Amino acid sequence: MRELSVIRQDINAVDEQLRALFLQRMDLALEVARTKAETDDKIYKPDREAEIIAKRTADMDEELRLKYTALLQSLMRASREYQYSELLRREPARFPLHPAEVALDPRTVYYQGVPGAYQELAARALFPHCTPESVPTWEQVFRSVRDGVVDAGVVPVENTTAGTVNEIYDLLLEYGLYIDRSYIKKIAHCLAAVPGATLADIRSVCSHPHALPQCHGFIRQHGLEAIEVANTAIAARNVRDRGDRRVAAICSREAAARYGLTILQDRVNDQQHNETRFIAVSRTLTSTPEDDRIAIAFHIHNAAGSLSTVLDTVAHYGIDMTHIYSRPIKDSPWCYVFYLDFIGNMRDHAVQSLLYQLHEELPYIKVIGCYRATDATEE
């Protein structure tokens, strides 16, 4: 039996040969890209790749065949990535997207709920010079923006305790809108009731369906009945209008003050590190030098490894993915649309190459936002 050190020397020698062959293959990939630029031929040809893999792996042991197939697929993907990048360097006009380069500056911004809602506070933070106006539903926010009634709307998409707001992702595609900017706000809920009420009086508490789970421990500890309403500020207004000392609202301090309620207990959310991400939506895809996030929605082919291939491609461009989420496609059982956020700017060559490649290779892809992510610490 040979010594391990000797075996490793042979492995190093093989690795050196592989390195040289890899560089040679990438040089050939550039030649292919230049030829295809002149003939306008497609870079991605899945049938040809499948044929090559079948031929190269014929008569291999099953276990090694799977390993070698994975190696060939990775090598082919690297080759395609190199070609897409080269084509864009030679012909920037191939990039399929043309975002507006002027930042959105709306006078009026719609949000769901009533004055005092967290969404109103987020709207003022995102657009300090705007006039926020409330509407009854998120769908009305999206419809109004799409129809040109207003230029922007502000809605919540995710909370660190309650999770993702599914409806918002569905509405983004349904109404064809874009994420213009993002804002993460620290959320500190309070328990508020009509003047004169005490914590001992309270029997039920009302709030938004996402706010109630954020305060589940407090609600259970005090044996309170949880009642869902459309918005935290609407909860505060309802408590004021009912005038019942047995009913309280979970809402912001601002909403409690606006509707004349007494704060019985502050910071009733279970997790003190409780944050909600809000987005501004608009009709136009924009891109400015300050943007640092890209959001896309896409479908994949119904084949083994399809999602992994997309994620690997993102990683191969050196791009940091920050969020992935899936939603069912309506009228297509067990098929999904994936939402992916990653760090970058539309002007970055790596980002452009990635988007160009995904545009060419996926059955459906849409860039749904290029924006700056403002953290809660920047308030």
C-alpha positions in Angstrom: 0.0 0.0 0.0 1.4 3.4 -0.9 2.0 6.2 1.6 -0.7 8.9 1.8 1.8 11.6 1.1 2.8 9.9 -2.2 -0.9 9.5 -3.2 -1.4 13.2 -2.5 1.5 14.1 -4.8 -0.2 12.3 -7.6 -3.5 14.1 -6.8 -1.7 17.4 -6.9 -0.2 16.5 -10.3 -3.7 15.6 -11.6 -5.1 18.9 -10.2 -2.4 20.8 -12.0 -3.4 19.1 -15.3 -7.1 19.9 -14.6 -6.2 23.5 -14.0 -4.4 23.8 -17.3 -7.2 22.1 -19.1 -9.8 24.3 -17.4 -8.0 27.4 -18.6 -7.7 26.0 -22.1 -11.5 25.2 -22.1 -12.3 28.7 -21.0 -10.2 30.2 -23.8 -12.2 28.0 -26.2 -15.4 29.3 -24.6 -14.4 32.8 -25.4 -13.8 31.8 -29.0 -17.3 30.3 -29.0 -18.8 33.5 -27.6 -17.1 35.6 -30.3 -18.4 33.3 -33.0 -21.9 33.3 -31.6 -21.8 37.1 -31.4 -21.4 37.2 -35.2 -24.0 34.5 -35.9 -26.4 35.6 -33.2 -26.6 31.9 -32.1 -27.9 30.9 -28.7 -25.4 30.2 -25.9 -27.6 27.8 -24.0 -28.6 24.6 -25.9 -29.8 22.1 -23.3 -30.4 19.3 -25.8 -26.8 19.5 -27.0 -25.5 19.5 -23.4 -27.6 16.5 -22.5 -26.3 14.6 -25.6 -22.7 15.4 -24.7 -23.1 14.3 -21.1 -24.8 11.0 -22.1 -21.9 10.3 -24.5 -19.1 11.2 -22.0 -20.6 9.1 -19.2 -21.5 6.0 -21.2 -20.3 2.7 -19.7 -19.4 4.4 -16.4 -20.1 2.9 -13.0 -23.4 4.3 -11.8 -22.0 6.1 -8.7 -19.1 7.6 -10.7 -21.4 8.5 -13.6 -23.5 10.7 -11.3 -20.3 12.4 -10.0 -18.9 13.0 -13.4 -22.2 14.2 -14.7 -22.2 16.8 -11.9 -18.7 17.8 -12.9 -19.6 18.2 -16.5 -22.7 20.2 -15.7 -20.7 22.6 -13.5 -18.0 23.0 -16.2 -20.6 23.7 -18.9 -22.4 26.2 -16.7 -19.1 28.0 -16.0 -18.4 28.1 -19.7 -21.9 29.6 -20.4 -21.4 32.2 -17.6 -18.0 33.2 -19.2 -19.7 33.5 -22.6 -22.6 35.7 -21.4 -20.1 37.9 -19.6 -18.0 38.2 -22.8 -21.0 39.0 -25.0 -22.1 41.8 -22.7 -18.6 43.3 -22.7 -18.5 43.3 -26.5 -22.1 44.3 -27.0 -23.7 46.1 -23.9 -26.9 46.6 -25.9 -27.7 42.9 -25.4 -28.6 43.6 -21.8 -32.4 43.2 -21.9 -33.4 45.7 -19.2 -33.6 49.5 -19.5 -34.5 50.9 -16.0 -35.2 54.6 -15.5 -32.3 56.5 -13.9 -34.3 59.1 -12.0 -35.3 58.4 -8.4 -39.0 58.3 -7.5 -40.2 61.5 -5.7 -43.9 61.2 -5.2 -46.1 63.9 -3.7 -48.8 61.5 -2.5 -48.2 58.0 -1.2 -50.9 55.4 -0.4 -50.8 53.0 2.4 -53.3 50.5 3.9 -55.1 51.3 7.1 -55.8 54.6 8.9 -53.5 57.4 10.2 -51.1 56.2 12.9 -50.5 52.8 11.1 -46.9 51.5 11.0 -47.2 51.8 7.2 -47.8 55.5 7.5 -44.7 55.9 9.6 -42.7 53.9 7.0 -44.1 56.0 4.2 -42.9 59.2 5.9 -39.5 57.6 6.5 -39.2 56.5 2.8 -40.5 59.7 1.4 -40.0 62.5 3.9 -41.6 65.2 1.7 -44.7 63.2 0.7 -48.3 63.3 1.9 -49.3 59.8 3.0 -53.0 58.9 2.4 -54.7 55.8 3.7 -56.9 53.3 1.7 -58.8 50.3 3.0 -56.8 47.4 1.5 -53.3 46.5 0.1 -55.0 45.6 -3.2 -56.3 49.2 -3.5 -52.8 50.4 -2.9 -51.5 48.3 -5.8 -54.4 49.1 -8.1 -54.1 52.8 -7.5 -50.4 52.8 -8.3 -50.9 50.7 -11.4 -53.8 53.0 -12.7 -51.7 56.2 -12.1 -53.9 57.5 -9.3 -50.7 57.9 -7.3 -47.0 57.2 -8.1 -46.1 55.1 -5.1 -47.5 52.9 -2.3 -45.9 51.6 0.8 -46.7 48.1 2.1 -45.1 45.6 4.6 -43.4 42.4 3.2 -41.7 40.7 6.1 -41.5 40.6 9.9 -38.7 39.0 11.8 -41.2 37.2 14.1 -44.4 36.7 12.0 -42.6 36.0 8.7 -43.5 36.9 5.1 -46.6 38.7 4.0 -47.8 36.4 1.3 -50.4 38.6 -0.3 -47.8 41.4 -1.1 -45.7 39.0 -3.2 -48.8 37.9 -5.1 -49.9 41.5 -5.7 -46.5 42.5 -7.0 -46.8 40.2 -10.0 -50.6 40.5 -10.4 -50.4 44.3 -10.8 -47.0 44.4 -12.6 -45.4 46.8 -10.1 -41.8 47.2 -9.0 -40.0 47.7 -5.7 -38.6 51.1 -5.6 -37.0 51.2 -2.2 -37.0 49.3 1.1 -37.1 50.3 4.7 -36.7 48.2 7.9 -38.4 49.6 10.9 -38.0 48.5 14.5 -41.5 47.5 15.8 -42.3 48.1 19.5 -46.0 47.3 20.1 -47.9 48.6 23.1 -51.1 47.6 24.8 -53.5 50.6 24.7 -57.0 51.0 26.0 -59.6 53.8 26.7 -58.7 56.2 29.5 -59.5 54.8 32.9 -59.0 51.2 32.0 -56.4 49.0 33.7 -54.6 45.9 32.7 -56.8 43.9 35.0 -59.9 45.1 33.1 -58.8 43.8 29.7 -60.4 40.6 28.4 -59.7 40.8 24.7 -57.2 42.4 22.4 -57.4 43.3 18.8 -54.7 43.9 16.2 -53.5 43.0 12.7 -53.1 39.3 12.0 -49.3 39.7 11.8 -49.1 41.8 15.0 -51.0 39.3 17.1 -48.4 36.4 16.6 -45.6 38.9 17.5 -47.3 39.2 20.9 -48.5 35.7 21.4 -46.6 35.1 24.7 -48.1 38.3 26.3 -51.6 37.4 25.1 -51.4 33.9 26.4 -49.9 35.0 29.7 -52.8 37.3 30.4 -55.5 34.9 29.1 -56.7 37.4 26.5 -58.9 36.7 23.5 -57.2 37.7 20.3 -59.3 39.5 17.6 -58.0 40.1 14.1 -58.6 43.5 12.5 -57.2 44.9 9.2 -54.6 47.2 10.8 -52.9 48.1 14.1 -54.1 51.7 13.8 -57.6 50.5 12.9 -57.5 48.4 16.1 -56.7 51.6 18.1 -59.5 53.5 16.4 -62.0 50.7 17.1 -61.1 50.6 20.8 -61.6 54.3 21.0 -65.0 54.1 19.2 -66.3 51.2 21.3 -65.3 52.8 24.6 -65.2 49.4 26.3 -62.7 49.1 29.1 -62.5 45.4 28.6 -61.0 45.7 25.0 -57.5 46.9 24.2 -55.5 47.3 21.0 -52.0 46.2 20.2 -50.6 49.1 18.2 -47.8 51.7 18.0 -47.4 54.5 20.5 -48.2 56.9 17.7 -51.5 55.3 17.0 -52.4 55.2 20.7 -51.7 58.9 21.0 -53.6 59.8 17.8 -56.8 58.0 19.1 -56.5 59.2 22.6 -55.8 55.9 24.3 -53.9 55.1 27.4 -50.8 52.9 27.1 -51.3 50.1 29.7 -48.0 48.4 28.9 -45.2 49.1 26.5 -43.2 46.7 24.4 -45.6 43.7 24.6 -44.0 41.9 21.6 -42.4 38.6 22.5 -39.1 39.3 20.8 -37.5 42.7 21.6 -35.6 42.4 18.3 -38.8 42.8 16.3 -38.5 44.4 12.9 -40.7 44.8 9.8 -39.5 45.4 6.3 -41.6 47.8 4.2 -41.3 48.4 0.5 -42.4 51.3 -1.8 -44.0 50.1 -5.0 -44.2 52.0 -8.3 -45.1 51.5 -12.0 -41.5 52.0 -13.2 -38.3 50.0 -12.7 -35.7 52.5 -11.6 -31.9 52.2 -11.0 -29.7 54.8 -9.3 -26.0 54.6 -8.2 -27.1 54.3 -4.6 -29.1 51.1 -5.1 -27.7 48.0 -3.5 -30.4 45.3 -3.9 -31.9 43.5 -6.8 -35.2 41.6 -6.6 -36.3 39.1 -9.2 -39.2 36.6 -9.7 -38.8 33.5 -11.8 -40.1 30.1 -12.8 -38.0 27.0 -13.3 -38.2 24.0 -15.5 -39.8 21.0 -13.8 -36.6 18.9 -13.7 -34.3 17.7 -11.0 -31.7 20.3 -9.9 -33.3 23.2 -11.7 -33.5 25.4 -8.6 -30.0 24.4 -7.5 -28.7 25.4 -10.9 -30.1 28.9 -10.5 -28.7 29.3 -7.0 -25.3 28.0 -8.1 -25.3 30.4 -11.0 -25.9 33.3 -8.7 -23.0 32.1 -6.5 -20.7 31.6 -9.5 -21.0 35.3 -10.3 -19.8 36.1 -6.7 -23.2 37.6 -5.8 -24.5 37.4 -2.3 -28.1 36.2 -2.1 -30.1 37.7 0.8 -33.6 36.2 0.5 -35.5 33.5 -1.3 -39.2 32.8 -1.1 -41.7 30.8 -3.1 -45.4 31.1 -3.8 -47.8 28.8 -5.7 -48.6 29.7 -9.3 -52.3 30.2 -9.7 -54.0 27.5 -11.8 -50.8 25.4 -11.9 -50.9 22.9 -9.1 -47.5 22.2 -7.5 -45.8 24.8 -9.6 -44.1 27.8 -8.0 -42.8 31.2 -8.6 -39.6 32.0 -6.7 -38.7 35.4 -5.4 -35.0 36.1 -5.0 -33.2 39.1 -3.5 -29.4 39.7 -3.8 -26.8 42.4 -3.2 -25.8 44.5 -6.2 -26.6 47.3 -8.6 -28.0 47.2 -12.1 -24.8 48.9 -13.3 -22.5 46.1 -12.0 -21.2 43.9 -14.9 -21.6 40.7 -12.8 -25.3 41.6 -12.1 -25.9 42.4 -15.7 -24.3 39.1 -16.8 -26.3 37.1 -14.3 -29.6 38.7 -15.4 -28.8 38.3 -19.0 -28.1 34.6 -18.5 -31.2 34.0 -16.4 -33.3 35.9 -19.0 -31.9 33.6 -21.7 -32.2 30.3 -19.8 -35.3 30.4 -17.6 -38.9 30.0 -18.8 -39.9 33.2 -17.0 -38.0 35.9 -15.2 -38.9 39.4 -14.1 -36.8 42.0 -12.3 -39.2 43.3 -9.7 -36.9 45.9 -8.1 -33.6 47.6 -8.0 -33.5 49.6 -4.7 -31.6 50.8 -1.7 -32.2 48.8 1.5 -32.4 51.2 4.4 -31.8 49.6 7.8 -33.6 50.4 11.0 -30.4 51.7 12.5 -30.5 54.5 9.9 -33.7 56.0 11.3 
